[in-house]
Amino acid sequence: MVLSAILTAPFVILLVLMRRGPSQFFFFFILLFSLVIGLLLIFTISGSRLSYEVREEELRIDFGIWKIRIPYRLMKDAQLTSLTLIFRIFGGGWPGLYWGLFRAKDAGNIQVYSTRWRGEFVVISTLDGRRIAISPAEPEKFLADIISKKAEFGTASQSEVKKSQITAIRIVHGQVLTVALAYVFFLAYFLTVYQTLPQIVPIHFDINWVPNRWADKSELLIIAALSAIFPLLNTVLVVKYGRYSKDLVLFLGVVFILIIALFATILHLTCSYI
């Protein structure tokens, strides 16, 4: 997964940082990493009940804990397309289930809720710029039903389209702002605590929480510097890929807020000894 590769470097930095701090930090790292993997597993396992339903006013993709709703009036186009998924940017799956944001051959980035990685897909384009690929058992009949419903309901007005586009933009901007605020609160806490610390502070602890290395408190500035990487990385990823996948926006928000909370925990536990 491309996203995993992008996140590898910051996680490695975190692990190096924990080697300089209390041994217990390693367990916080494992806990955080397990939460990230756990979220992907929950989405994937729940998605094993993947189904599609042409409802009265909308197409519904039932993806376990997710219910993706696409009103016919907000559909720009629906067509049968031959796709080959090259690699996963974000998501999960196993043979017979593929979900997430993928890069498809000759088709660019596309959100997928499918039972296969290549073949004939029903690809739906929405007026707010999303493209979603699904794999119904009878794609031609399924597509005909969607086109029939779309013709029945017509196309949304300009005001409805604009409202949908604004909502999509607000979701992206709201997530970026939330993660940024989480970092601002952490930084405010860090600066408040930093001023009260003595010049020499414990930097490394053994497993019994006994300090075995002391240093100038300026070394703690590494925490503030490293933690700044994550809201910046979140902004880049969400702005670049968020318009393709709301799942990705939510996932990154949870992950990066947890990472910032981990930094706050590291600082709090370090200062609790003094």
C-alpha positions as CSV (number, residue, x, y, z in Angstrom):
1,M,0.0,0.0,0.0
2,V,1.4,3.3,-1.1
3,L,0.1,5.1,2.1
4,S,2.0,2.6,4.3
5,A,5.2,3.4,2.5
6,I,4.7,7.1,3.0
7,L,4.0,6.6,6.7
8,T,7.0,4.3,7.2
9,A,9.6,7.1,7.5
10,P,7.7,9.0,10.3
11,F,7.1,5.8,12.2
12,V,10.7,4.9,12.0
13,I,11.5,8.3,13.4
14,L,9.1,7.6,16.2
15,L,10.8,4.3,17.0
16,V,14.2,6.0,17.1
17,L,12.8,8.7,19.4
18,M,11.5,6.0,21.7
19,R,14.9,4.4,22.0
20,R,16.1,7.7,23.4
21,G,13.2,7.9,25.9
22,P,11.6,5.5,28.4
23,S,11.5,1.8,27.4
24,Q,7.8,1.9,28.0
25,F,7.5,4.2,24.9
26,F,8.0,1.1,22.8
27,F,4.7,-0.3,24.1
28,F,2.9,2.9,23.2
29,F,4.3,2.6,19.7
30,I,3.1,-1.0,19.4
31,L,-0.3,0.1,20.7
32,L,-0.6,2.9,18.1
33,F,0.6,0.7,15.3
34,S,-1.9,-2.0,16.3
35,L,-4.7,0.5,16.3
36,V,-3.8,1.6,12.8
37,I,-3.7,-2.0,11.6
38,G,-6.9,-2.8,13.6
39,L,-8.8,0.0,11.8
40,L,-7.9,-1.4,8.4
41,L,-8.9,-4.9,9.5
42,I,-12.2,-3.7,10.9
43,F,-13.1,-2.0,7.6
44,T,-12.0,-5.0,5.6
45,I,-13.7,-7.7,7.7
46,S,-17.0,-5.7,7.8
47,G,-16.6,-5.3,4.0
48,S,-16.9,-9.0,3.5
49,R,-20.6,-8.4,3.3
50,L,-20.2,-6.2,0.3
51,S,-23.4,-5.7,-1.7
52,Y,-24.9,-3.2,-4.1
53,E,-28.6,-2.1,-4.2
54,V,-30.4,0.0,-6.7
55,R,-32.8,1.8,-4.4
56,E,-35.6,4.2,-5.2
57,E,-33.6,7.5,-5.1
58,E,-30.0,6.3,-4.7
59,L,-27.5,3.6,-5.4
60,R,-26.4,2.1,-2.1
61,I,-23.1,0.3,-1.6
62,D,-23.3,-1.7,1.6
63,F,-19.8,-2.1,2.9
64,G,-20.3,-3.5,6.3
65,I,-20.0,-0.6,8.8
66,W,-20.1,1.8,5.8
67,K,-23.1,2.7,3.7
68,I,-22.1,4.6,0.6
69,R,-25.0,6.4,-0.9
70,I,-24.9,7.9,-4.4
71,P,-28.1,9.8,-5.4
72,Y,-29.0,9.4,-9.0
73,R,-29.4,13.1,-9.4
74,L,-25.7,13.6,-8.5
75,M,-24.5,11.0,-11.0
76,K,-22.6,12.5,-13.9
77,D,-22.1,9.3,-15.8
78,A,-22.2,5.5,-15.4
79,Q,-20.6,3.1,-17.8
80,L,-19.2,-0.4,-18.2
81,T,-15.4,-0.2,-18.2
82,S,-12.6,-2.7,-18.4
83,L,-10.1,-1.9,-15.6
84,T,-6.9,-3.3,-14.2
85,L,-6.1,-2.2,-10.6
86,I,-2.3,-1.6,-10.6
87,F,-1.7,-0.7,-6.9
88,R,-3.6,0.3,-3.8
89,I,-3.0,3.8,-2.5
90,F,-5.2,3.2,0.6
91,G,-7.5,0.4,1.6
92,G,-7.4,-3.3,2.3
93,G,-8.8,-6.6,1.1
94,W,-8.0,-10.2,0.2
95,P,-8.8,-12.4,-2.8
96,G,-12.4,-11.7,-3.7
97,L,-12.6,-8.3,-1.9
98,Y,-10.9,-5.1,-2.9
99,W,-11.7,-1.8,-1.3
100,G,-10.0,1.6,-1.1
101,L,-8.4,4.1,-3.4
102,F,-6.5,2.5,-6.2
103,R,-4.5,3.5,-9.2
104,A,-6.0,1.8,-12.3
105,K,-4.2,1.3,-15.6
106,D,-5.2,4.1,-18.1
107,A,-7.8,5.3,-15.6
108,G,-5.9,7.1,-12.8
109,N,-7.1,7.2,-9.2
110,I,-10.4,5.6,-8.5
111,Q,-12.4,4.5,-5.4
112,V,-13.1,0.7,-5.5
113,Y,-15.6,-1.5,-3.8
114,S,-15.2,-4.7,-5.7
115,T,-14.8,-8.5,-5.7
116,R,-12.1,-8.5,-8.3
117,W,-9.0,-6.6,-9.3
118,R,-9.4,-6.7,-13.1
119,G,-12.2,-7.2,-15.6
120,E,-15.5,-5.4,-16.3
121,F,-16.5,-2.8,-13.7
122,V,-19.4,-0.4,-13.5
123,V,-17.7,3.0,-13.1
124,I,-19.8,5.8,-11.7
125,S,-18.7,9.4,-12.0
126,T,-20.4,12.0,-9.7
127,L,-20.9,15.7,-10.2
128,D,-18.6,16.4,-7.2
129,G,-15.6,14.8,-9.0
130,R,-15.6,11.2,-7.5
131,R,-15.2,8.0,-9.5
132,I,-16.4,4.8,-8.0
133,A,-15.8,1.3,-9.4
134,I,-18.1,-1.6,-8.4
135,S,-18.4,-5.2,-9.6
136,P,-22.0,-6.4,-9.6
137,A,-22.7,-10.0,-10.6
138,E,-24.6,-8.9,-13.7
139,P,-22.9,-5.7,-14.7
140,E,-24.8,-5.0,-17.9
141,K,-28.2,-5.4,-16.2
142,F,-27.1,-3.5,-13.2
143,L,-25.8,-0.6,-15.4
144,A,-29.1,-0.6,-17.3
145,D,-31.0,-0.2,-14.0
146,I,-28.8,2.7,-12.9
147,I,-29.2,4.5,-16.2
148,S,-32.9,4.0,-16.1
149,K,-33.1,5.5,-12.6
150,K,-30.8,8.3,-13.6
151,A,-33.1,9.2,-16.5
152,E,-36.1,9.1,-14.2
153,F,-34.6,11.5,-11.6
154,G,-32.7,13.7,-14.1
155,T,-29.6,15.7,-13.2
156,A,-29.3,17.9,-10.1
157,S,-29.6,21.6,-10.4
158,Q,-26.5,23.8,-10.4
159,S,-27.2,24.8,-6.8
160,E,-27.4,21.1,-5.7
161,V,-24.2,20.4,-7.5
162,K,-22.4,23.3,-5.9
163,K,-23.8,22.3,-2.5
164,S,-22.4,18.8,-3.0
165,Q,-19.0,20.1,-4.1
166,I,-18.8,22.5,-1.1
167,T,-19.7,19.7,1.3
168,A,-16.8,17.6,-0.2
169,I,-14.4,20.5,0.2
170,R,-15.6,21.2,3.7
171,I,-14.9,17.6,4.7
172,V,-11.3,17.8,3.5
173,H,-10.7,21.3,5.0
174,G,-12.4,20.3,8.3
175,Q,-10.2,17.2,8.7
176,V,-7.0,19.2,8.0
177,L,-8.1,21.9,10.5
178,T,-8.9,19.3,13.2
179,V,-5.5,17.6,12.9
180,A,-3.8,21.0,12.9
181,L,-5.7,22.1,16.0
182,A,-4.7,18.9,17.7
183,Y,-1.1,19.8,17.0
184,V,-1.6,23.4,18.2
185,F,-3.0,22.1,21.5
186,F,-0.1,19.7,21.9
187,L,2.4,22.5,21.1
188,A,0.7,24.8,23.6
189,Y,1.0,22.1,26.2
190,F,4.6,21.4,25.3
191,L,5.6,25.1,25.6
192,T,3.8,25.5,28.9
193,V,5.5,22.4,30.4
194,Y,8.9,23.3,28.9
195,Q,9.1,26.6,30.8
196,T,8.6,24.9,34.1
197,L,11.3,22.2,33.6
198,P,14.8,22.5,35.2
199,Q,17.7,22.9,32.8
200,I,18.8,19.3,33.2
201,V,16.1,16.6,32.8
202,P,16.0,12.8,32.5
203,I,16.0,11.8,28.9
204,H,16.2,8.0,29.0
205,F,14.7,5.6,31.5
206,D,15.1,1.8,32.0
207,I,12.2,-0.6,32.1
208,N,11.6,0.2,35.8
209,W,11.2,3.9,35.0
210,V,14.6,4.7,36.6
211,P,16.5,7.5,34.7
212,N,19.8,6.4,33.3
213,R,20.6,9.4,31.1
214,W,20.2,13.1,31.8
215,A,20.6,15.9,29.4
216,D,19.8,19.5,28.7
217,K,16.0,20.0,28.3
218,S,16.6,21.4,24.9
219,E,16.7,17.8,23.7
220,L,13.0,17.7,24.3
221,L,12.6,20.2,21.4
222,I,13.1,17.2,19.2
223,I,9.6,16.0,20.2
224,A,8.0,19.3,19.1
225,A,10.0,19.3,15.8
226,L,9.1,15.7,15.0
227,S,5.5,16.0,15.8
228,A,5.2,18.9,13.3
229,I,5.9,16.4,10.5
230,F,2.5,14.7,11.0
231,P,0.0,17.5,10.5
232,L,2.1,18.6,7.5
233,L,2.0,15.1,6.0
234,N,-1.7,14.8,6.7
235,T,-2.3,18.1,4.9
236,V,-0.4,16.9,1.8
237,L,-2.1,13.5,1.7
238,V,-5.6,14.8,2.3
239,V,-5.4,17.6,-0.2
240,K,-3.9,15.3,-2.8
241,Y,-6.2,12.3,-2.4
242,G,-9.1,13.4,-0.2
243,R,-11.4,14.3,-3.1
244,Y,-11.2,10.7,-4.3
245,S,-12.0,9.0,-1.0
246,K,-13.8,10.1,2.1
247,D,-12.7,6.8,3.7
248,L,-9.1,8.0,3.4
249,V,-9.9,11.4,4.9
250,L,-11.5,9.8,8.0
251,F,-8.7,7.2,8.4
252,L,-5.9,9.7,8.2
253,G,-7.7,12.0,10.7
254,V,-7.9,9.3,13.3
255,V,-4.3,8.1,12.7
256,F,-2.6,11.5,12.9
257,I,-4.6,12.6,15.9
258,L,-3.6,9.4,17.7
259,I,0.1,10.0,16.8
260,I,-0.1,13.5,18.2
261,A,-1.7,12.1,21.3
262,L,1.2,9.7,21.6
263,F,3.7,12.6,21.6
264,A,1.7,14.3,24.3
265,T,1.7,11.1,26.4
266,I,5.5,10.8,25.9
267,L,6.0,14.3,27.2
268,H,3.6,13.9,30.1
269,L,5.2,10.7,31.3
270,T,8.7,12.1,31.0
271,C,7.8,15.2,33.0
272,S,5.9,13.2,35.6
273,Y,9.2,11.9,36.9
274,I,10.5,15.4,37.8
